Amino acid sequence: MLTKTLTLTQFLIEERRRFPQASGAFNSLVLGVALACKALARRVAHGALSGMYGGVGETNIQGEAQQKLDVLANDTFLHCLQWGGYARGMLSEEMEQPWISEIAGQGDYLLAFDPLDGSSNIDVNLSVGSIFSLLRAPSERKRAETSDFLQPGSQQLAAGYAIYGPATMFVLTVGRGVQGFTLDPEIGEFLLTHPQMTIPAQTKEFAINASNSRFWEPPIRRYVEECLAGSKGPRGKDFNMRWIASLVAEAHRILTRGGVFMYPRDTKDPSKAGRLRLLYEANPIGMLIEQAGGRASTGAGPVMQVQPESAHQRIGFVFGSREEVERIERYHAEGPVAAEEDTPLFNLRGLFRPNS
């Protein structure tokens, strides 16, 4: 198998040859992330036999109940990445404050990560994953600060995720397309199996949590209504709806076969601008999607142009096939459209009741 395809290490070495002045620290950091993902894949694969199902009786900075595997995943990332000295600081969903290297100026990079995305799926044996974003640390040789992480997604050097499903995959971009690697458990290596992943510009599939329909903004309601109207509606084609409740799984499906994902800003909690976190969920997934030819948006504009204001900032997130995301952005720009009296999906007898 090794004679037929590149390992992740070989791929990174080939990329490094484009930069003769590179020290190798970048590659070492990415391989450290991959090592953490291998370790987690093994624990996740044991399922209930691992003794890691269930909660720990505490909540994280997001106010969400922590699962045992959430804590284990966070500890695994820190263990695999602290020793090398390549990261000056690391920001995680599971930590209120970032981990900062005790040696001032040590490490040229910052890592933001969600150690275990989709943990609500753990107990029912559905796909979960890990997400990461790699940023350059400030040129000043000083200890990292939380403010150093507040960089727009356009400044990411690399981004990726691991998905722990029937096969474990490591999907990566270093700014030249998206590459998918599959873990071969016999040799313990990630092998390049999905080179240059691309997203079709059009789709007939969308993903959204329909239980929040009464809180959606009018442009999102309009878009979903048109999709559900099918071939007899304004879109002239039938759509399928999907929802896995795991950002990694949703992104992987779209990278593999196209589609559009929506977790938009809504009125459910006016104090929150969205559900997903900007720095370690929306930005890295956004970079992957755009490197694969898709589009990543807040719903109104490019998500990777947003200037972060806080480490755990939430944001509305829409991504996937370019033409569909651009349509949603256009609906936001056009503003509310008056509903017709016989609207089939949102009137009093419709599928989504506006006042329910």
Buried (B, 14 or more C-beta within 10 A) or exposed (E): EEEEBBBBBBBBEEBBEEEEEEEEBBBBBBBBBBBBBBBBBBBBEEEEEBEBBEBEEEEBBBEEBBBBBBBBBBEBBBEBBBEEBBBBBBBBBBBEEBBBBEEEBBBBBBBBBBBBBBBBBBBEEBBBBBBBBBBBBBEEEEBBEEEBBBBBBBEBBBBBBBBBBEEBBBBBBBEEBBBBBBBBEEEEBBBBBBEEBEBBBEBBBBBBBEEBBBBBBBBBBBBBBBBBBEEEBEBEEEBEEBEBEBBBBBBBBBBBEBBBBBBBBBEEEEEEBBBBBBBBBBBBBBBBBBBBBBBBBBBBEBBBEBEBEEBBBBBBBBBBBBBBBEBBBEBBEEEEEEBEEEEBBBBEEBEBEBEE
